């Protein structure tokens, strides 16, 4: 289709005069990775807490946790992002809101995207934690309580360690998803990997090279995550338990 | 599948894609395609007021769009077709070049600057408009020119020439601006309106267009020395001189016959949808020159 291939485009100095186009891609990679990791920490911490709360005997706490999951799971990610970025600062008191909006836009974009992705994923993590706990034989909880452990201690020392081993494979998928979902941050202007690809297209008019390079970088990120998670699975396995008894 | 194996197969799939020889024959044949299919696919913008945008009934209207329809009429007459079905395809700043290249869109008239990088990938018709890149700001913001922007937040639309100019200015003059790149002109203006940025840099005609859409158009002004002059053209596939010749001839005829100026008056000097506001942007000398002697030259 008459396309003019030019793979050396990555080594050319940028039209904006700040390094090479390869440098742009690497900056984009940095933002994607740091955004995803930060959001993952939020997702894991709040998702675990909410997932545990969904299984506790207290009806109020369980109800609250259910509401959390339904809220963050049922609103489209893009809508959530726009609410965090565009709507929330308008709800702050005027002077505080204005000061926030005049601050470094990169920080605003990163914060909004991090909180949004983190909470969105927390709902999904919570469901998996709940499923993991639910799939344990009821005897484990009873045994813990019979030993004289309190309920929180039973969760901490008996149920969660087993539940987490059970849900490691689906958690890996969520971890992979967060990297892919991080591309939504491009809609509020965060210059992450997929935005850099678009910028490259705008500046160089070489769309295929740019998108192929970015695709490879996403594959690379996800392969790394998969390998690391598989190692972790291997390392923490309990002989005689799921996948551990060979 | 092992990760390494997976990577290898993805890579080989991509490389296989690259190895496909370009189908050069299909290039010179946009006209043939129009004849055979009896249809033409036109690329248009969604919010480039007043060039190409949706009105409140989701119909595509605008200055560039009207000129594009003139071209379609001319093509129909030239090819002696009883019927030429028009298919409309919305495009964005980021995907318009690829869509023209890969054959999805046959002709795109919106607000696309004709420049040398883009000429390597697509062909441009006779220019249809000339703009300058300037700033829109709140009347009482105290911003009068680009120098006033040092250390402030400035918004522009991703994928535009303005984005490139302002980033370069920021590097060259060490102005410490924070440049926000919004995804379209509507979002850029929202960023300006909500106070996230003190100024919005864009093609002057588009700034006037955003102003016409604003809740209170009187709150905003367009200021600053134009940072660049740019010619808008319609994009078509490269290496198809037969098609380009017909498109150019139709546009040139509209310009020299005075028809283009009438269309200009309609979109820039009279009330336009969606709010019935008048952009009040008098015909510039550059545009007058273009109408007298139509050409497809880029300014850079």
Contacts between the chains, C-beta under 8 A, distances in Angstrom:
chain1	res1	chain2	res2	distance
A	1	B	22	5.4
A	1	B	23	6.0
A	1	B	26	7.4
A	1	B	27	7.4
A	1	B	101	6.4
A	1	B	102	6.0
A	1	B	103	6.6
A	2	B	22	5.3
A	2	B	24	6.3
A	2	B	27	5.1
A	2	B	101	7.5
A	2	B	237	7.2
A	2	B	238	5.8
A	2	B	239	5.7
A	3	B	22	6.2
A	3	B	101	6.5
A	3	B	121	7.7
A	4	B	120	5.5
A	4	B	121	6.5
A	5	B	18	7.5
A	15	B	164	5.6
A	15	B	168	6.8
A	16	B	164	6.4
A	16	B	167	4.0
A	16	B	168	5.0
A	16	B	171	5.9
A	17	B	168	5.9
A	17	B	171	4.6
A	17	B	172	6.7
A	18	B	167	7.7
A	18	B	171	5.6
A	86	B	190	7.0
A	86	B	194	6.9
A	89	B	194	7.5
A	90	B	194	6.8
A	98	B	195	5.8
A	101	B	194	6.6
A	101	B	195	5.0
A	101	B	196	4.7
A	102	B	153	6.3
A	102	B	195	7.1
A	102	B	196	7.7
A	104	B	178	5.7
A	105	B	153	5.7
A	105	B	178	5.0
A	105	B	180	4.6
A	105	B	196	6.6
A	105	B	197	7.7
A	106	B	178	7.1
A	108	B	196	7.6
A	186	B	183	7.6
A	187	B	183	5.6
A	189	B	158	7.3
A	189	B	180	5.3
A	189	B	181	5.1
A	189	B	182	5.8
A	189	B	183	7.3
A	191	B	181	7.4
A	195	B	158	7.4
A	195	B	181	7.8
A	198	B	94	4.7
A	198	B	158	6.7
A	198	B	159	6.5
A	199	B	158	7.1
A	199	B	159	7.4
A	199	B	181	7.9
A	201	B	94	6.4
A	201	B	97	7.2
A	201	B	98	7.4
A	201	B	159	7.6
A	202	B	93	7.1
A	202	B	94	6.7
A	202	B	158	7.2
A	202	B	159	4.0
A	202	B	160	7.7
A	202	B	163	7.4
A	202	B	164	7.7
A	203	B	117	7.5
A	203	B	164	6.6
A	204	B	117	6.6
A	205	B	97	5.8
A	205	B	117	4.8
A	205	B	118	5.2
A	205	B	120	6.1
A	205	B	121	4.5
A	206	B	121	7.8
A	207	B	97	6.7
A	207	B	98	4.7
A	207	B	101	7.8
A	212	B	14	5.9
A	215	B	14	7.5
A	216	B	10	8.0
A	216	B	11	7.7
A	216	B	14	7.8
A	219	B	7	6.5
A	219	B	10	5.9
A	223	B	3	4.9
A	223	B	6	7.4
A	223	B	7	6.1
A	226	B	3	5.9
A	227	B	3	5.9
